[in-house]
Amino acid sequence: MALTSSNLMFVMTKKDTTKSFVLRLNADVMTAVEKWAADEFRSTNGQLQWIITESLRKNRRLPKHNSSATKRTDAEEEIPNEAKDED
């Protein structure tokens, strides 16, 4: 059975915390994501999860209780000491 948008598969894990699904991307986008993931020592799946989580967080659509998903980016957004001194 071929997967189409009308029969997209969703699978729940034992803890019901992760959903799996099929995603189609254009080849150039996939290549760019794979390169970005490699540059940051992440799996392609991990990179896609990070990109989606960051987009949701920046647009204030991520629930507050999901702080573990944004832990790394909070540290990355801290203002460097040099920038603090310029105020």
GUKOLKE-731272 format. One record per residue: x, y, z of N, C-alpha, C in turn. Coordinates in steps of 0.2 Angstrom, whole numbers, padded with zeros to 4 digits, always signed. Layout:
BEGIN
XYZXYZXYZ;...
This chain:
BEGIN
+0004-0006+0000+0000+0000+0000+0004+0006+0000;+0004+0011-0005+0008+0017-0005+0005+0022+0000;+0009+0026+0003+0007+0031+0007+0006+0037+0004;+0000+0040+0005-0002+0046+0002-0004+0051+0008;-0006+0057+0006-0008+0062+0011-0015+0059+0015;-0018+0055+0011-0025+0053+0014-0024+0047+0018;-0018+0044+0018-0018+0038+0023-0011+0039+0027;-0009+0045+0029-0003+0046+0033-0004+0042+0039;+0002+0039+0041+0002+0034+0047+0004+0038+0053;+0000+0037+0058+0002+0040+0065+0003+0034+0070;+0008+0034+0073+0010+0028+0078+0011+0031+0085;+0008+0029+0090+0010+0031+0097+0015+0027+0100;+0019+0029+0104+0024+0025+0108+0020+0023+0114;+0024+0019+0118+0021+0016+0124+0019+0022+0129;+0023+0027+0129+0021+0032+0134+0017+0038+0131;+0015+0037+0125+0011+0042+0121+0014+0049+0121;+0020+0049+0121+0024+0055+0121+0027+0057+0114;+0027+0052+0109+0030+0054+0103+0025+0051+0097;+0024+0055+0092+0020+0052+0087+0025+0052+0081;+0024+0046+0077+0028+0045+0071+0024+0046+0065;+0027+0049+0060+0023+0050+0054+0028+0051+0048;+0025+0050+0042+0029+0050+0036+0029+0058+0033;+0035+0060+0031+0035+0067+0029+0039+0067+0022;+0036+0070+0017+0039+0071+0011+0042+0078+0010;+0049+0078+0008+0052+0084+0007+0055+0084+0000;+0056+0090-0002+0059+0091-0009+0067+0089-0008;+0070+0086-0013+0077+0084-0012+0082+0089-0010;+0081+0095-0012+0086+0100-0010+0085+0102-0003;+0079+0102+0000+0077+0104+0007+0080+0098+0011;+0079+0092+0009+0082+0086+0013+0089+0087+0013;+0092+0088+0008+0100+0088+0008+0102+0094+0013;+0099+0100+0012+0101+0105+0017+0100+0103+0024;+0094+0100+0026+0093+0098+0033+0098+0093+0035;+0100+0088+0031+0105+0083+0032+0112+0086+0033;+0114+0091+0029+0120+0095+0030+0120+0098+0037;+0114+0102+0038+0114+0106+0044+0114+0101+0051;+0111+0095+0050+0111+0090+0056+0118+0088+0057;+0122+0086+0051+0129+0084+0052+0133+0090+0055;+0132+0096+0053+0136+0101+0056+0135+0102+0063;+0129+0100+0066+0127+0101+0073+0128+0094+0077;+0130+0089+0073+0131+0082+0076+0124+0080+0079;+0119+0081+0075+0113+0078+0076+0111+0073+0071;+0106+0069+0072+0103+0065+0067+0098+0069+0063;+0096+0067+0057+0092+0071+0053+0085+0072+0057;+0083+0066+0060+0077+0067+0063+0077+0072+0069;+0083+0071+0073+0084+0076+0078+0084+0083+0076;+0087+0084+0070+0087+0091+0067+0080+0094+0065;+0076+0089+0062+0069+0091+0061+0065+0093+0067;+0066+0089+0072+0062+0090+0078+0065+0097+0081;+0071+0098+0081+0074+0104+0084+0071+0110+0080;+0071+0110+0073+0068+0115+0069+0061+0117+0070;+0057+0111+0071+0050+0112+0072+0049+0115+0079;+0052+0112+0084+0052+0115+0091+0053+0122+0091;+0059+0124+0088+0061+0131+0088+0056+0136+0085;+0053+0133+0079+0048+0137+0076+0042+0138+0081;+0040+0133+0084+0034+0133+0088+0036+0138+0094;+0042+0137+0097+0043+0141+0103+0044+0149+0101;+0047+0150+0095+0048+0157+0093+0041+0161+0092;+0036+0157+0090+0030+0159+0088+0025+0158+0094;+0027+0157+0100+0024+0156+0106+0018+0151+0105;+0019+0146+0102+0014+0140+0101+0016+0134+0104;+0021+0134+0108+0024+0128+0112+0021+0129+0119;+0018+0124+0121+0016+0124+0128+0022+0125+0133;+0020+0129+0138+0026+0131+0143+0029+0125+0147;+0025+0119+0148+0028+0114+0151+0033+0110+0147;+0034+0112+0141+0038+0108+0136+0045+0111+0137;+0048+0112+0143+0054+0116+0143+0060+0112+0141;+0060+0105+0142+0065+0101+0140+0067+0101+0132;+0062+0103+0128+0063+0103+0121+0067+0110+0119;+0067+0115+0124+0070+0121+0122+0076+0123+0126;+0078+0118+0130+0084+0119+0135+0090+0121+0131;+0092+0118+0126+0098+0120+0122+0098+0127+0119;+0092+0129+0117+0091+0136+0113+0091+0141+0118;+0088+0140+0125+0088+0145+0130+0095+0147+0131;+0100+0143+0132+0107+0144+0133+0110+0148+0127;+0108+0146+0121+0111+0149+0115+0109+0156+0115;+0103+0158+0117+0101+0165+0117+0103+0170+0122;+0107+0167+0127+0109+0172+0132+0114+0177+0129;+0113+0183+0132+0117+0189+0129+0124+0188+0131;+0129+0188+0126+0136+0188+0128+0138+0193+0133;+0143+0192+0137+0145+0198+0141+0147+0204+0138;+0150+0203+0132+0152+0209+0128+0146+0214+0126;+0141+0210+0124+0135+0214+0122+0131+0217+0128;+0132+0214+0134+0129+0217+0140+0133+0223+0142;+0139+0223+0141+0143+0229+0143+0142+0235+0139;+0139+0234+0133+0138+0240+0128+0132+0244+0131;+0127+0241+0135+0121+0245+0137+0123+0251+0141;
